[in-house]
Every structure is written in C-alpha cells, then in structure tokens.
Amino acid sequence: MTTLPELSGKAALITGASRGIGYGVAEALVARGDRVCITGRNEDALKEAVEALGADRVIGVAGKAHDEAHQAVAVERAMEAFGRVDYLVNNAGTNPVFGPIAELDLNVARKVFETNVVSALGFAQQTWKAWQSENGGAIVNIASVAGLAPSPFIGAYGISKAAMINLTVQLAHEFAPKVRVNAIAPAVVKTKFAAALYEGREAEAAAAYPLNRLGVPTDIGGAAAFLTSQQSDWVTGQTLVVDGGLFLNAGVA
C-alpha cells in the first residue's frame, strides 16, 4: 500500500489474518485508517502480511489461536503498540477433516472446537478486560453458513460455527451496552482454506449462487468494516449472512 489514509484513532485485533478472510478484513480496516494487530500461526506469512498492509500501522503476533498464553500476549502487544483495542475480529479457524460425521474422530472434533469457538471466547475475555469493559467497542465473529444449515462432509466445522453464532448472542447480551457483538456467516469464499470446496470446479460451484460467483475476502472485509463502524451503532447480537444469495435457493429442487 503506497498511500494510507489519516489515522482514525481506533485499533483492532484480527485473529488468523495473515491471509484469506482475516487479511481481507485487515485490509478494510487499515484502508479506513485503523491501526491493526494481526495474528497467525506462520511467522513468515505474518511478516509478509504486515509489510503488505503497512508496517507503520500494523503489527503481527505469531501463535496458535487456542493457546491462552498467545491470546494474552496478542492483546498485551496490541495495547502496548496502540494503547487500545476497540475492535476484535475472531477469524481464526480450522477444518482438518472432510467426511461423514458418523466417522468423525472425537479428538479432531475437540481440536475444531478449541480453535473455532473456545479461542474466540478467550480473545473476547482478554479484550474485554484490557480495554472494552471500560471504553466500549465491537466484536465480530466470523461464522459460516455451515452454522445455519447442514453441510455434508464438514459437519464438525458447521457445528462449531453454530456454536460461534450462539456465543455471539451470549456475548452481545452480557457485554451490552458497552460492546456490540455480531457475527458474519459467509458462504464459500475463495481462499486457500476453502479451496477443497471449489478448486477445479469453480464455475460449477458458482452456478449454485444467484449472484453467479463465489465470495472473495474483500466481501467479508466490507461487512466487518460496517459492523465495526458508527453506521452499525444500533446493531448487536446479529448474524449477517454474506452468501451471494445462496440461501435464496433453499427448498428449490
């Protein structure tokens, strides 16, 4: 990025943001002038993302999202660098298994929940204690349409995202009126994470969408920017479905 906007005075922490949806969200918030702390497991990828986004206003903290020590360090580093954490975007997620739920390894299910749900709760607790309980802010949880309807072969992922949607309304209730908490439920977004769902058959996959394309990270970045802006000041406890119209086809043979 060669030209950056004036600083907004706000700061965000985005988990799982070295690439894909998290990076798209970081781009959107940096583009409006926020300072941003991004996290990710791969330190090299994180450094590349920081440089691409603008190292003068973006920092990276490497670690595993479900690690409580990492959660604490990420929030601490953000507070040291920016003096505040107005917005938390819980994007870190995993889906290491593809197959029928009847054959699901329970240890894998536990890993999915630790990363996709428990880590989101942990980061929410940390940002609440460090800044938001006294100063307010917003939290956005990246869920999925898989959390709203059955999704063959990614059952564990879908169940975890349903739990994240419920976590969203619980946090929204308990953190009000200081902090607004909402979720975004994307359909298939073109990322490395979701490649197995469309790679080699993108046109076929996109044909199921009334808007005739799959999502891209900037689609979710725009939604997250809205949910962390003054334009959404009276919105909390909601799940915004960003699906290219996919659910319009529900029930149509």
C-alpha positions in Angstrom: 0.0 0.0 0.0 1.6 3.3 -1.1 -0.9 5.8 0.2 -2.5 5.3 3.6 -5.4 7.4 5.0 -5.3 9.5 8.1 -5.4 7.5 11.3 -8.9 7.0 12.7 -7.7 6.9 16.3 -9.2 3.3 16.6 -7.4 0.0 16.8 -8.3 -3.6 16.1 -7.1 -7.1 16.7 -7.9 -9.6 14.0 -7.1 -13.3 14.5 -6.0 -15.6 11.7 -5.2 -12.7 9.4 -2.0 -13.5 7.6 -4.1 -14.5 4.5 -7.7 -15.2 3.3 -10.7 -13.6 5.1 -8.7 -12.3 8.0 -6.4 -10.5 5.7 -9.3 -9.1 3.7 -10.8 -7.7 7.0 -7.4 -6.2 7.9 -7.2 -4.5 4.5 -10.6 -2.9 5.0 -9.8 -1.6 8.5 -6.4 -0.3 7.5 -8.0 1.4 4.5 -10.2 3.5 6.7 -7.4 4.5 9.0 -7.4 2.0 11.8 -4.3 0.5 13.4 -4.4 -3.2 13.4 -2.8 -6.2 15.2 -3.0 -9.4 13.2 -2.3 -12.9 14.4 -1.5 -16.2 12.7 0.4 -19.4 13.1 3.1 -18.9 10.5 5.5 -16.2 11.5 6.9 -15.7 8.0 3.5 -15.3 6.4 2.5 -12.9 9.2 5.6 -10.8 8.5 4.7 -10.6 4.8 1.2 -9.6 5.6 2.4 -6.8 7.9 4.7 -5.5 5.3 1.9 -5.6 2.6 -0.6 -3.9 4.9 1.8 -1.2 6.1 4.3 -1.8 9.0 3.8 1.7 10.2 0.3 0.9 11.5 0.1 -2.9 11.5 1.8 -5.4 13.9 1.8 -9.1 13.9 1.8 -11.6 16.8 2.5 -15.2 15.9 0.9 -18.1 17.8 -1.9 -20.7 17.9 -5.3 -19.1 18.5 -6.4 -21.7 21.1 -3.3 -21.1 23.2 -4.3 -18.9 26.2 -0.8 -17.6 26.6 -0.8 -16.4 22.9 -4.2 -14.7 23.4 -2.9 -12.8 26.4 0.3 -11.8 24.6 -1.5 -10.7 21.4 -3.8 -8.4 23.4 -0.9 -7.1 25.5 1.1 -6.3 22.4 -1.8 -4.5 20.8 -2.3 -2.4 24.0 1.4 -1.6 24.1 1.5 -0.6 20.4 -1.8 1.2 20.2 -2.9 1.9 23.7 -6.4 0.5 22.9 -8.3 -2.4 21.3 -11.6 -1.0 20.1 -12.4 -3.9 17.8 -11.9 -7.7 17.9 -12.5 -9.8 14.9 -12.4 -13.5 15.7 -11.5 -15.1 12.3 -9.0 -17.9 13.2 -10.5 -21.3 12.4 -9.7 -24.8 11.3 -11.4 -27.6 9.5 -8.9 -30.5 9.3 -11.4 -33.2 8.4 -13.7 -33.9 5.4 -16.1 -36.8 5.7 -19.3 -38.1 7.3 -19.9 -37.2 10.9 -20.6 -40.8 11.9 -16.8 -41.5 11.3 -15.6 -38.3 12.9 -12.6 -38.7 15.3 -13.6 -37.1 18.5 -10.1 -35.8 19.1 -10.4 -33.9 15.8 -13.8 -32.6 16.9 -12.2 -31.3 20.1 -9.5 -29.6 18.1 -12.1 -27.9 15.9 -14.0 -26.6 18.9 -10.8 -25.4 20.7 -9.7 -23.4 17.6 -13.1 -22.2 16.3 -15.1 -21.5 19.4 -13.0 -21.6 22.6 -10.3 -19.3 21.2 -12.9 -16.8 20.2 -14.2 -16.7 23.8 -10.7 -16.4 25.1 -9.9 -13.4 22.9 -13.2 -11.8 23.8 -12.4 -12.2 27.5 -8.9 -10.7 27.0 -10.1 -7.7 25.0 -13.0 -7.1 27.4 -10.6 -7.0 30.4 -7.9 -5.0 28.7 -10.0 -2.2 27.1 -13.6 -2.8 26.1 -15.2 -3.2 29.5 -14.4 0.4 30.3 -14.2 2.0 26.9 -16.5 0.1 24.7 -16.0 -1.2 21.2 -17.2 -4.0 18.9 -16.6 -7.7 18.3 -17.2 -9.5 15.1 -17.1 -13.3 15.0 -16.6 -14.9 11.6 -19.0 -17.8 11.5 -20.3 -19.6 8.4 -23.5 -20.6 6.5 -22.4 -24.1 7.6 -23.5 -23.0 11.1 -27.0 -22.2 9.9 -27.8 -25.4 7.8 -26.4 -28.9 7.4 -23.3 -29.1 5.3 -22.3 -32.6 4.2 -18.8 -33.7 4.9 -17.9 -30.6 7.1 -20.1 -31.4 10.0 -17.7 -30.7 12.8 -16.9 -27.3 11.2 -20.6 -26.5 10.9 -21.4 -27.5 14.4 -18.5 -25.3 15.7 -19.8 -22.3 13.7 -23.3 -22.8 15.1 -21.7 -22.6 18.5 -20.0 -19.4 17.5 -23.3 -17.9 16.4 -24.7 -18.8 19.9 -21.5 -17.4 21.5 -22.2 -14.2 19.6 -25.6 -13.6 21.1 -24.5 -14.6 24.5 -21.6 -12.1 24.4 -23.9 -9.5 22.9 -26.2 -9.9 25.9 -23.6 -9.8 28.5 -21.3 -7.2 27.1 -24.1 -4.7 26.4 -24.3 -1.7 26.4 -20.5 -1.2 26.2 -19.7 -3.6 23.4 -21.6 -4.6 20.4 -21.1 -8.2 19.3 -22.2 -9.5 15.9 -21.3 -12.4 13.5 -20.8 -12.8 9.8 -21.8 -16.0 8.1 -20.1 -16.3 4.7 -20.8 -18.9 2.1 -17.8 -20.2 0.1 -15.1 -17.6 -0.1 -12.2 -18.1 -2.5 -9.3 -18.7 -0.1 -6.7 -21.5 0.4 -8.8 -22.6 3.5 -11.8 -23.3 1.4 -10.1 -24.5 -1.8 -11.3 -28.1 -1.4 -14.9 -26.8 -1.9 -14.3 -25.2 -5.3 -10.8 -25.9 -6.7 -11.1 -27.4 -10.2 -14.8 -26.8 -10.4 -15.3 -23.1 -9.6 -17.8 -22.5 -12.4 -19.9 -25.4 -11.2 -19.7 -24.3 -7.6 -20.6 -20.7 -8.5 -23.6 -21.8 -10.5 -25.4 -22.5 -7.3 -25.2 -18.8 -6.3 -27.8 -16.3 -7.7 -25.0 -13.7 -8.0 -23.1 -16.3 -10.1 -19.8 -16.1 -8.3 -18.1 -17.2 -5.1 -17.1 -14.8 -2.4 -13.7 -13.1 -2.1 -12.1 -11.8 1.1 -13.0 -8.2 0.4 -16.7 -9.1 0.5 -16.2 -10.1 4.1 -13.9 -7.2 4.8 -16.6 -4.8 3.8 -19.1 -6.5 6.1 -16.7 -6.4 9.0 -15.9 -2.7 8.4 -19.6 -2.0 8.6 -20.1 -3.9 11.8 -17.2 -2.1 13.4 -18.4 1.3 12.3 -20.7 4.0 13.6 -23.2 3.1 10.9 -24.0 -0.1 12.9 -24.2 1.5 16.3 -27.7 0.1 16.9 -26.8 -3.4 15.7 -25.9 -6.2 18.1 -26.4 -9.9 18.5 -27.0 -10.3 14.8 -25.6 -12.7 12.2 -25.1 -11.1 8.8 -25.3 -13.7 6.1 -22.9 -12.9 3.2 -23.6 -15.6 0.7 -24.1 -14.3 -2.8 -27.8 -15.2 -2.5 -27.1 -18.9 -1.9 -29.9 -19.3 0.7 -32.4 -18.0 -1.8 -32.2 -21.4 -3.4 -33.2 -23.2 -0.2 -36.0 -25.6 -0.9 -35.8 -25.2 -4.7 -35.4 -28.5 -6.5 
